Amino acid sequence: MELVGREPEITELRATYTTAVESGASATLLISGSSGFGKTALLRSLDAFAEPRALVLRATAHPFDRVFPFAIATRISPDLHEQLDRETRERPVVITIDDAHFADDESLLGLAASVEALARRPLLVVLAYDNEHGRELPVSAQASIILRELDTQAALSLAEQQYRDAPRAVLDAIVARAHGIPYEVIVIAAAAARHGTRDEADVAFSSRAAIAKELRTLPLHERTILQMLSLLPEPIDVTLLDGPVPEFPHLGHALTAAAIAETIAMKIPLRRRIIGAIEHRGLRGTRERLMVAEQLLASGDGTRARSALLDLAFAAKAEHLSRAIVCASERHIELGEPPDDRFIEFYMNFFEALVETRNHARAEAVAAHALSEAQHRSISPLGSLAAQLVQAQWMVDRHDAARASYARYASAFEDPRDLQTLRDAAPWRPS
């Protein structure tokens, strides 16, 4: 995306980089703004400015990355902290992460730790994120840039870059319909240029309308591939599709994917094709299972989705992916309870993942719910579920409640194994 009207932001970005390089003081910079406001373009401008002198390491976070520890850090480098230690002795290093609102906490916290540990080194970490996702990044920053709408003159200049010989009335229509959003200006203006639009009435009313019009000109097979791609939540092996991805304007942008998805009259058949392609290739790990589960949920197949989420929760356990367990378990509960024969195993796995992710309040609620539901459905043995409740109440400093729960179930259990499980789990030493 062209950077027009972003001169103050570019100046601030370059000044932050220069300060880190010349003073040898590491820093973190946050760039925030809604989708389509030019965060990626601003990152690329830093790349071009810094690369002649610095090592620039880049990564883009994807929607599933938050459940995979160190997903972003590993994508940048298998030994990121050690590499930063080596490289910053010789030259400046810049790390940019786009769509950081999708990044896993471990990677972000690890980068923050590197910035702190290498405080007297020329290291700059830049995180660009969508502030409409409602996530606070777990890092502190020395500087921040907030991208807002372009003013009318900047939007007009950007439209002119896309459509050089456009009549002024057409440019004015483009600017009016873009509402100061750079992505909207570019897509609407570029579409008008491709079609040689000379009448303001023929200017698309939005980027979505422009993209829909472009799609209608493609052969059905190419259009179907693009529509399938728009339903995938992150970059994936294109062998899942039925052919090479056709060229299409602004294809890599999230707003373009959303606009393409809106042109699909019936999404369920395409989602089923995606599911079939993933399953045909083989569910090789948690990521593939998570993708299948999301597609099943989106297609409204609750029965298969519950089964897929259950399998996902236990596959994630085998890979020690606690947040993936929590994600799968929460989604499963939204659809219904696990079957009786896996009920206790499901809730023990869920509880342990919540504890590992330090979500102790939620762990207490889950433990109480599981025990109540098991009693209601006459599922046994209950020793492990009662033990989880006692542990959870103790972890949230409800010690009296933990002792009361222990006493209640200890007196009610008839099976000595249940009682022993409860005793072994009590944070104190029961008499």
Contacts in CASP RR format, 6 or more apart in sequence:
PFRMAT RR
TARGET T0000
AUTHOR 0000-0000-0000
METHOD contacts of the structure
MODEL  1
MELVGREPEITELRATYTTAVESGASATLLISGSSGFGKTALLRSLDAFA
EPRALVLRATAHPFDRVFPFAIATRISPDLHEQLDRETRERPVVITIDDA
HFADDESLLGLAASVEALARRPLLVVLAYDNEHGRELPVSAQASIILREL
DTQAALSLAEQQYRDAPRAVLDAIVARAHGIPYEVIVIAAAAARHGTRDE
ADVAFSSRAAIAKELRTLPLHERTILQMLSLLPEPIDVTLLDGPVPEFPH
LGHALTAAAIAETIAMKIPLRRRIIGAIEHRGLRGTRERLMVAEQLLASG
DGTRARSALLDLAFAAKAEHLSRAIVCASERHIELGEPPDDRFIEFYMNF
FEALVETRNHARAEAVAAHALSEAQHRSISPLGSLAAQLVQAQWMVDRHD
AARASYARYASAFEDPRDLQTLRDAAPWRPS
1 36 0 8 1.000
1 38 0 8 1.000
1 40 0 8 1.000
1 41 0 8 1.000
1 182 0 8 1.000
1 183 0 8 1.000
1 186 0 8 1.000
2 41 0 8 1.000
2 158 0 8 1.000
2 161 0 8 1.000
2 182 0 8 1.000
2 186 0 8 1.000
3 10 0 8 1.000
3 38 0 8 1.000
3 41 0 8 1.000
3 42 0 8 1.000
3 45 0 8 1.000
4 150 0 8 1.000
4 154 0 8 1.000
4 157 0 8 1.000
4 158 0 8 1.000
4 161 0 8 1.000
4 182 0 8 1.000
5 150 0 8 1.000
5 151 0 8 1.000
5 154 0 8 1.000
5 157 0 8 1.000
5 158 0 8 1.000
6 38 0 8 1.000
6 41 0 8 1.000
6 42 0 8 1.000
6 147 0 8 1.000
9 42 0 8 1.000
9 145 0 8 1.000
9 147 0 8 1.000
10 42 0 8 1.000
10 45 0 8 1.000
12 143 0 8 1.000
12 145 0 8 1.000
13 29 0 8 1.000
13 31 0 8 1.000
13 42 0 8 1.000
13 45 0 8 1.000
13 46 0 8 1.000
13 49 0 8 1.000
13 126 0 8 1.000
13 145 0 8 1.000
14 46 0 8 1.000
14 49 0 8 1.000
16 27 0 8 1.000
16 29 0 8 1.000
16 124 0 8 1.000
16 142 0 8 1.000
16 143 0 8 1.000
17 46 0 8 1.000
17 49 0 8 1.000
17 50 0 8 1.000
17 54 0 8 1.000
17 92 0 8 1.000
17 94 0 8 1.000
17 124 0 8 1.000
19 25 0 8 1.000
19 27 0 8 1.000
20 26 0 8 1.000
20 27 0 8 1.000
20 92 0 8 1.000
20 122 0 8 1.000
20 123 0 8 1.000
20 124 0 8 1.000
21 53 0 8 1.000
21 54 0 8 1.000
21 92 0 8 1.000
21 122 0 8 1.000
21 124 0 8 1.000
24 120 0 8 1.000
24 121 0 8 1.000
24 122 0 8 1.000
25 119 0 8 1.000
25 120 0 8 1.000
25 122 0 8 1.000
26 88 0 8 1.000
26 114 0 8 1.000
26 115 0 8 1.000
26 116 0 8 1.000
26 118 0 8 1.000
26 119 0 8 1.000
26 120 0 8 1.000
26 121 0 8 1.000
26 122 0 8 1.000
26 123 0 8 1.000
26 124 0 8 1.000
26 125 0 8 1.000
27 115 0 8 1.000
27 123 0 8 1.000
27 124 0 8 1.000
27 125 0 8 1.000
27 141 0 8 1.000
27 142 0 8 1.000
27 143 0 8 1.000
28 111 0 8 1.000
28 112 0 8 1.000
28 115 0 8 1.000
28 124 0 8 1.000
28 125 0 8 1.000
28 126 0 8 1.000
28 127 0 8 1.000
28 139 0 8 1.000
28 140 0 8 1.000
28 141 0 8 1.000
28 142 0 8 1.000
28 143 0 8 1.000
29 124 0 8 1.000
29 125 0 8 1.000
29 126 0 8 1.000
29 127 0 8 1.000
29 141 0 8 1.000
29 142 0 8 1.000
29 143 0 8 1.000
29 144 0 8 1.000
29 145 0 8 1.000
30 126 0 8 1.000
30 127 0 8 1.000
30 128 0 8 1.000
30 129 0 8 1.000
30 137 0 8 1.000
30 139 0 8 1.000
30 141 0 8 1.000
30 143 0 8 1.000
30 144 0 8 1.000
30 145 0 8 1.000
31 39 0 8 1.000
31 42 0 8 1.000
31 43 0 8 1.000
31 126 0 8 1.000
31 127 0 8 1.000
31 128 0 8 1.000
31 129 0 8 1.000
31 144 0 8 1.000
31 145 0 8 1.000
31 147 0 8 1.000
32 39 0 8 1.000
32 128 0 8 1.000
32 129 0 8 1.000
32 130 0 8 1.000
32 131 0 8 1.000
32 144 0 8 1.000
32 145 0 8 1.000
32 146 0 8 1.000
32 147 0 8 1.000
33 39 0 8 1.000
33 129 0 8 1.000
33 130 0 8 1.000
33 131 0 8 1.000
33 132 0 8 1.000
33 146 0 8 1.000
33 147 0 8 1.000
33 148 0 8 1.000
34 130 0 8 1.000
34 131 0 8 1.000
34 132 0 8 1.000
34 147 0 8 1.000
34 181 0 8 1.000
35 130 0 8 1.000
35 132 0 8 1.000
35 183 0 8 1.000
35 254 0 8 1.000
35 255 0 8 1.000
36 181 0 8 1.000
36 182 0 8 1.000
36 183 0 8 1.000
36 184 0 8 1.000
36 253 0 8 1.000
36 255 0 8 1.000
37 147 0 8 1.000
37 148 0 8 1.000
37 149 0 8 1.000
37 181 0 8 1.000
37 182 0 8 1.000
37 183 0 8 1.000
38 147 0 8 1.000
38 182 0 8 1.000
38 183 0 8 1.000
39 98 0 8 1.000
39 128 0 8 1.000
39 129 0 8 1.000
39 130 0 8 1.000
39 147 0 8 1.000
40 98 0 8 1.000
40 128 0 8 1.000
41 182 0 8 1.000
42 128 0 8 1.000
42 145 0 8 1.000
42 147 0 8 1.000
43 58 0 8 1.000
43 96 0 8 1.000
43 98 0 8 1.000
43 126 0 8 1.000
43 128 0 8 1.000
46 56 0 8 1.000
46 94 0 8 1.000
46 96 0 8 1.000
46 126 0 8 1.000
47 56 0 8 1.000
47 58 0 8 1.000
47 94 0 8 1.000
47 96 0 8 1.000
50 56 0 8 1.000
50 92 0 8 1.000
50 94 0 8 1.000
50 124 0 8 1.000
53 91 0 8 1.000
53 92 0 8 1.000
54 91 0 8 1.000
54 92 0 8 1.000
54 93 0 8 1.000
54 94 0 8 1.000
54 122 0 8 1.000
55 87 0 8 1.000
55 91 0 8 1.000
55 92 0 8 1.000
55 93 0 8 1.000
55 94 0 8 1.000
56 93 0 8 1.000
56 94 0 8 1.000
56 95 0 8 1.000
56 96 0 8 1.000
57 76 0 8 1.000
57 77 0 8 1.000
57 93 0 8 1.000
57 94 0 8 1.000
57 95 0 8 1.000
57 96 0 8 1.000
58 76 0 8 1.000
58 95 0 8 1.000
58 96 0 8 1.000
58 97 0 8 1.000
58 98 0 8 1.000
59 72 0 8 1.000
59 75 0 8 1.000
59 76 0 8 1.000
59 95 0 8 1.000
59 96 0 8 1.000
59 97 0 8 1.000
59 98 0 8 1.000
60 97 0 8 1.000
60 98 0 8 1.000
60 99 0 8 1.000
61 71 0 8 1.000
61 72 0 8 1.000
61 97 0 8 1.000
61 98 0 8 1.000
61 99 0 8 1.000
61 100 0 8 1.000
61 101 0 8 1.000
61 102 0 8 1.000
61 103 0 8 1.000
61 104 0 8 1.000
62 99 0 8 1.000
62 102 0 8 1.000
62 233 0 8 1.000
62 234 0 8 1.000
62 235 0 8 1.000
63 102 0 8 1.000
63 233 0 8 1.000
63 234 0 8 1.000
64 233 0 8 1.000
64 234 0 8 1.000
64 287 0 8 1.000
64 290 0 8 1.000
64 291 0 8 1.000
65 71 0 8 1.000
65 72 0 8 1.000
65 102 0 8 1.000
65 103 0 8 1.000
65 104 0 8 1.000
65 234 0 8 1.000
66 102 0 8 1.000
66 103 0 8 1.000
66 104 0 8 1.000
66 105 0 8 1.000
66 323 0 8 1.000
67 104 0 8 1.000
67 286 0 8 1.000
67 290 0 8 1.000
67 316 0 8 1.000
67 321 0 8 1.000
67 323 0 8 1.000
67 324 0 8 1.000
67 326 0 8 1.000
67 327 0 8 1.000
68 104 0 8 1.000
68 286 0 8 1.000
68 287 0 8 1.000
68 321 0 8 1.000
68 323 0 8 1.000
68 324 0 8 1.000
69 104 0 8 1.000
69 105 0 8 1.000
69 106 0 8 1.000
69 107 0 8 1.000
69 321 0 8 1.000
69 323 0 8 1.000
70 104 0 8 1.000
70 106 0 8 1.000
70 107 0 8 1.000
71 103 0 8 1.000
71 104 0 8 1.000
71 107 0 8 1.000
72 97 0 8 1.000
72 103 0 8 1.000
72 104 0 8 1.000
72 107 0 8 1.000
72 108 0 8 1.000
73 80 0 8 1.000
73 106 0 8 1.000
73 107 0 8 1.000
73 110 0 8 1.000
73 111 0 8 1.000
74 80 0 8 1.000
74 107 0 8 1.000
76 95 0 8 1.000
77 83 0 8 1.000
80 111 0 8 1.000
80 114 0 8 1.000
81 110 0 8 1.000
81 113 0 8 1.000
81 114 0 8 1.000
81 117 0 8 1.000
84 93 0 8 1.000
84 95 0 8 1.000
84 114 0 8 1.000
84 118 0 8 1.000
84 121 0 8 1.000
84 123 0 8 1.000
85 118 0 8 1.000
87 93 0 8 1.000
88 118 0 8 1.000
88 121 0 8 1.000
88 122 0 8 1.000
88 123 0 8 1.000
89 121 0 8 1.000
91 122 0 8 1.000
92 122 0 8 1.000
92 123 0 8 1.000
92 124 0 8 1.000
93 121 0 8 1.000
93 122 0 8 1.000
93 123 0 8 1.000
93 124 0 8 1.000
94 123 0 8 1.000
94 124 0 8 1.000
94 125 0 8 1.000
94 126 0 8 1.000
95 111 0 8 1.000
95 123 0 8 1.000
95 124 0 8 1.000
95 125 0 8 1.000
95 126 0 8 1.000
96 126 0 8 1.000
96 127 0 8 1.000
96 128 0 8 1.000
97 103 0 8 1.000
97 111 0 8 1.000
97 125 0 8 1.000
97 126 0 8 1.000
97 127 0 8 1.000
97 128 0 8 1.000
98 128 0 8 1.000
99 128 0 8 1.000
99 129 0 8 1.000
99 130 0 8 1.000
100 108 0 8 1.000
100 127 0 8 1.000
100 128 0 8 1.000
100 129 0 8 1.000
100 137 0 8 1.000
101 129 0 8 1.000
101 130 0 8 1.000
101 133 0 8 1.000
101 134 0 8 1.000
101 135 0 8 1.000
101 137 0 8 1.000
103 127 0 8 1.000
103 137 0 8 1.000
104 323 0 8 1.000
105 138 0 8 1.000
108 127 0 8 1.000
108 137 0 8 1.000
108 138 0 8 1.000
108 139 0 8 1.000
109 138 0 8 1.000
109 139 0 8 1.000
111 125 0 8 1.000
111 139 0 8 1.000
112 125 0 8 1.000
112 138 0 8 1.000
112 139 0 8 1.000
112 140 0 8 1.000
114 123 0 8 1.000
114 125 0 8 1.000
115 123 0 8 1.000
115 125 0 8 1.000
127 137 0 8 1.000
127 139 0 8 1.000
127 141 0 8 1.000
129 135 0 8 1.000
129 137 0 8 1.000
131 146 0 8 1.000
149 179 0 8 1.000
149 180 0 8 1.000
149 181 0 8 1.000
150 158 0 8 1.000
150 180 0 8 1.000
150 181 0 8 1.000
150 182 0 8 1.000
150 185 0 8 1.000
151 180 0 8 1.000
152 175 0 8 1.000
152 180 0 8 1.000
155 175 0 8 1.000
155 178 0 8 1.000
155 180 0 8 1.000
155 182 0 8 1.000
155 185 0 8 1.000
156 171 0 8 1.000
156 172 0 8 1.000
156 175 0 8 1.000
158 182 0 8 1.000
158 185 0 8 1.000
158 186 0 8 1.000
158 189 0 8 1.000
159 166 0 8 1.000
159 171 0 8 1.000
159 174 0 8 1.000
159 175 0 8 1.000
159 178 0 8 1.000
159 185 0 8 1.000
159 188 0 8 1.000
159 189 0 8 1.000
160 166 0 8 1.000
160 171 0 8 1.000
161 189 0 8 1.000
162 185 0 8 1.000
162 186 0 8 1.000
162 189 0 8 1.000
162 190 0 8 1.000
162 192 0 8 1.000
162 193 0 8 1.000
163 170 0 8 1.000
163 171 0 8 1.000
163 174 0 8 1.000
163 189 0 8 1.000
163 190 0 8 1.000
163 192 0 8 1.000
163 193 0 8 1.000
163 197 0 8 1.000
164 193 0 8 1.000
166 174 0 8 1.000
166 189 0 8 1.000
166 192 0 8 1.000
166 193 0 8 1.000
166 197 0 8 1.000
167 198 0 8 1.000
167 200 0 8 1.000
169 199 0 8 1.000
169 200 0 8 1.000
170 192 0 8 1.000
170 197 0 8 1.000
170 198 0 8 1.000
170 199 0 8 1.000
170 200 0 8 1.000
170 203 0 8 1.000
171 189 0 8 1.000
172 200 0 8 1.000
173 200 0 8 1.000
173 203 0 8 1.000
174 185 0 8 1.000
174 188 0 8 1.000
174 189 0 8 1.000
174 192 0 8 1.000
174 203 0 8 1.000
175 185 0 8 1.000
177 184 0 8 1.000
177 188 0 8 1.000
177 203 0 8 1.000
177 204 0 8 1.000
177 205 0 8 1.000
177 206 0 8 1.000
178 184 0 8 1.000
178 185 0 8 1.000
178 188 0 8 1.000
183 207 0 8 1.000
183 250 0 8 1.000
183 253 0 8 1.000
183 255 0 8 1.000
184 206 0 8 1.000
184 207 0 8 1.000
186 250 0 8 1.000
187 207 0 8 1.000
187 210 0 8 1.000
187 211 0 8 1.000
187 249 0 8 1.000
187 250 0 8 1.000
187 256 0 8 1.000
188 203 0 8 1.000
188 204 0 8 1.000
188 206 0 8 1.000
188 207 0 8 1.000
188 210 0 8 1.000
190 210 0 8 1.000
190 249 0 8 1.000
190 250 0 8 1.000
191 204 0 8 1.000
191 210 0 8 1.000
191 211 0 8 1.000
191 213 0 8 1.000
191 214 0 8 1.000
191 249 0 8 1.000
192 202 0 8 1.000
192 203 0 8 1.000
192 204 0 8 1.000
192 210 0 8 1.000
194 214 0 8 1.000
195 202 0 8 1.000
197 203 0 8 1.000
204 210 0 8 1.000
204 213 0 8 1.000
207 255 0 8 1.000
207 256 0 8 1.000
207 259 0 8 1.000
208 258 0 8 1.000
208 259 0 8 1.000
208 262 0 8 1.000
211 249 0 8 1.000
211 250 0 8 1.000
211 256 0 8 1.000
211 259 0 8 1.000
211 260 0 8 1.000
211 263 0 8 1.000
212 259 0 8 1.000
212 262 0 8 1.000
212 263 0 8 1.000
214 248 0 8 1.000
214 249 0 8 1.000
215 223 0 8 1.000
215 226 0 8 1.000
215 260 0 8 1.000
215 263 0 8 1.000
216 223 0 8 1.000
218 226 0 8 1.000
218 246 0 8 1.000
218 248 0 8 1.000
221 242 0 8 1.000
222 246 0 8 1.000
224 242 0 8 1.000
224 270 0 8 1.000
225 241 0 8 1.000
225 242 0 8 1.000
225 243 0 8 1.000
225 244 0 8 1.000
225 245 0 8 1.000
225 246 0 8 1.000
226 245 0 8 1.000
226 246 0 8 1.000
226 248 0 8 1.000
226 251 0 8 1.000
226 260 0 8 1.000
227 260 0 8 1.000
227 261 0 8 1.000
227 263 0 8 1.000
227 264 0 8 1.000
227 270 0 8 1.000
228 241 0 8 1.000
228 242 0 8 1.000
228 270 0 8 1.000
228 273 0 8 1.000
228 274 0 8 1.000
229 241 0 8 1.000
229 245 0 8 1.000
229 251 0 8 1.000
229 257 0 8 1.000
229 260 0 8 1.000
230 257 0 8 1.000
230 258 0 8 1.000
230 260 0 8 1.000
230 261 0 8 1.000
230 264 0 8 1.000
231 261 0 8 1.000
231 264 0 8 1.000
231 267 0 8 1.000
231 270 0 8 1.000
231 271 0 8 1.000
231 274 0 8 1.000
231 295 0 8 1.000
231 298 0 8 1.000
232 240 0 8 1.000
232 274 0 8 1.000
232 291 0 8 1.000
233 291 0 8 1.000
233 294 0 8 1.000
236 291 0 8 1.000
237 281 0 8 1.000
238 244 0 8 1.000
238 245 0 8 1.000
239 277 0 8 1.000
239 281 0 8 1.000
240 274 0 8 1.000
240 277 0 8 1.000
240 278 0 8 1.000
240 281 0 8 1.000
241 277 0 8 1.000
245 251 0 8 1.000
248 256 0 8 1.000
249 256 0 8 1.000
250 256 0 8 1.000
251 257 0 8 1.000
261 267 0 8 1.000
264 270 0 8 1.000
267 298 0 8 1.000
267 299 0 8 1.000
268 299 0 8 1.000
268 300 0 8 1.000
271 295 0 8 1.000
271 296 0 8 1.000
271 298 0 8 1.000
271 299 0 8 1.000
272 299 0 8 1.000
274 295 0 8 1.000
275 292 0 8 1.000
275 295 0 8 1.000
275 296 0 8 1.000
275 299 0 8 1.000
278 288 0 8 1.000
278 291 0 8 1.000
278 292 0 8 1.000
278 295 0 8 1.000
279 292 0 8 1.000
281 288 0 8 1.000
282 288 0 8 1.000
283 289 0 8 1.000
283 292 0 8 1.000
283 315 0 8 1.000
285 315 0 8 1.000
285 319 0 8 1.000
286 312 0 8 1.000
286 315 0 8 1.000
286 316 0 8 1.000
286 319 0 8 1.000
286 321 0 8 1.000
286 324 0 8 1.000
289 308 0 8 1.000
289 311 0 8 1.000
289 312 0 8 1.000
289 315 0 8 1.000
290 312 0 8 1.000
290 324 0 8 1.000
290 327 0 8 1.000
290 328 0 8 1.000
292 308 0 8 1.000
293 305 0 8 1.000
293 308 0 8 1.000
293 309 0 8 1.000
293 312 0 8 1.000
293 328 0 8 1.000
293 331 0 8 1.000
296 302 0 8 1.000
296 304 0 8 1.000
296 305 0 8 1.000
296 308 0 8 1.000
297 305 0 8 1.000
297 331 0 8 1.000
302 335 0 8 1.000
305 331 0 8 1.000
305 335 0 8 1.000
306 332 0 8 1.000
306 335 0 8 1.000
306 336 0 8 1.000
306 338 0 8 1.000
309 328 0 8 1.000
309 329 0 8 1.000
309 331 0 8 1.000
309 332 0 8 1.000
309 335 0 8 1.000
310 328 0 8 1.000
310 332 0 8 1.000
310 338 0 8 1.000
310 342 0 8 1.000
310 346 0 8 1.000
312 324 0 8 1.000
312 328 0 8 1.000
313 324 0 8 1.000
313 325 0 8 1.000
313 328 0 8 1.000
313 329 0 8 1.000
313 332 0 8 1.000
313 346 0 8 1.000
313 349 0 8 1.000
313 350 0 8 1.000
314 345 0 8 1.000
314 349 0 8 1.000
316 322 0 8 1.000
316 324 0 8 1.000
316 325 0 8 1.000
316 328 0 8 1.000
316 353 0 8 1.000
317 325 0 8 1.000
317 349 0 8 1.000
317 353 0 8 1.000
322 352 0 8 1.000
322 353 0 8 1.000
322 356 0 8 1.000
322 357 0 8 1.000
323 353 0 8 1.000
323 357 0 8 1.000
325 349 0 8 1.000
325 350 0 8 1.000
325 352 0 8 1.000
325 353 0 8 1.000
326 350 0 8 1.000
326 353 0 8 1.000
326 354 0 8 1.000
326 357 0 8 1.000
326 359 0 8 1.000
329 346 0 8 1.000
329 349 0 8 1.000
329 350 0 8 1.000
329 353 0 8 1.000
332 338 0 8 1.000
332 346 0 8 1.000
337 343 0 8 1.000
337 373 0 8 1.000
337 377 0 8 1.000
338 346 0 8 1.000
338 347 0 8 1.000
340 377 0 8 1.000
340 379 0 8 1.000
343 370 0 8 1.000
343 373 0 8 1.000
343 374 0 8 1.000
343 377 0 8 1.000
343 379 0 8 1.000
344 374 0 8 1.000
344 379 0 8 1.000
344 381 0 8 1.000
344 384 0 8 1.000
344 385 0 8 1.000
347 366 0 8 1.000
347 367 0 8 1.000
347 370 0 8 1.000
347 374 0 8 1.000
347 385 0 8 1.000
347 388 0 8 1.000
348 384 0 8 1.000
348 385 0 8 1.000
348 388 0 8 1.000
350 366 0 8 1.000
350 370 0 8 1.000
351 363 0 8 1.000
351 366 0 8 1.000
351 367 0 8 1.000
351 370 0 8 1.000
351 388 0 8 1.000
351 392 0 8 1.000
354 360 0 8 1.000
354 362 0 8 1.000
354 363 0 8 1.000
354 366 0 8 1.000
355 363 0 8 1.000
355 391 0 8 1.000
355 392 0 8 1.000
355 395 0 8 1.000
360 392 0 8 1.000
360 395 0 8 1.000
360 396 0 8 1.000
361 396 0 8 1.000
363 388 0 8 1.000
363 392 0 8 1.000
363 395 0 8 1.000
364 389 0 8 1.000
364 392 0 8 1.000
364 393 0 8 1.000
364 395 0 8 1.000
364 396 0 8 1.000
364 398 0 8 1.000
366 392 0 8 1.000
367 385 0 8 1.000
367 388 0 8 1.000
367 389 0 8 1.000
367 391 0 8 1.000
367 392 0 8 1.000
368 389 0 8 1.000
368 392 0 8 1.000
370 385 0 8 1.000
370 388 0 8 1.000
371 382 0 8 1.000
371 385 0 8 1.000
371 386 0 8 1.000
371 388 0 8 1.000
371 389 0 8 1.000
373 379 0 8 1.000
374 380 0 8 1.000
374 382 0 8 1.000
374 385 0 8 1.000
375 382 0 8 1.000
380 415 0 8 1.000
381 415 0 8 1.000
381 417 0 8 1.000
381 418 0 8 1.000
381 421 0 8 1.000
382 409 0 8 1.000
382 413 0 8 1.000
382 418 0 8 1.000
383 409 0 8 1.000
383 413 0 8 1.000
383 417 0 8 1.000
383 418 0 8 1.000
383 419 0 8 1.000
383 421 0 8 1.000
383 422 0 8 1.000
384 421 0 8 1.000
386 405 0 8 1.000
386 409 0 8 1.000
386 413 0 8 1.000
386 418 0 8 1.000
386 421 0 8 1.000
386 422 0 8 1.000
387 421 0 8 1.000
387 422 0 8 1.000
387 424 0 8 1.000
387 425 0 8 1.000
387 426 0 8 1.000
388 425 0 8 1.000
389 405 0 8 1.000
390 402 0 8 1.000
390 405 0 8 1.000
390 406 0 8 1.000
390 409 0 8 1.000
390 422 0 8 1.000
390 425 0 8 1.000
390 426 0 8 1.000
390 427 0 8 1.000
391 402 0 8 1.000
391 425 0 8 1.000
391 427 0 8 1.000
393 399 0 8 1.000
393 401 0 8 1.000
393 402 0 8 1.000
393 405 0 8 1.000
394 402 0 8 1.000
394 427 0 8 1.000
402 426 0 8 1.000
402 427 0 8 1.000
403 428 0 8 1.000
406 422 0 8 1.000
406 426 0 8 1.000
406 430 0 8 1.000
409 418 0 8 1.000
409 422 0 8 1.000
410 419 0 8 1.000
410 422 0 8 1.000
410 423 0 8 1.000
410 430 0 8 1.000
413 419 0 8 1.000
413 422 0 8 1.000
423 430 0 8 1.000
END
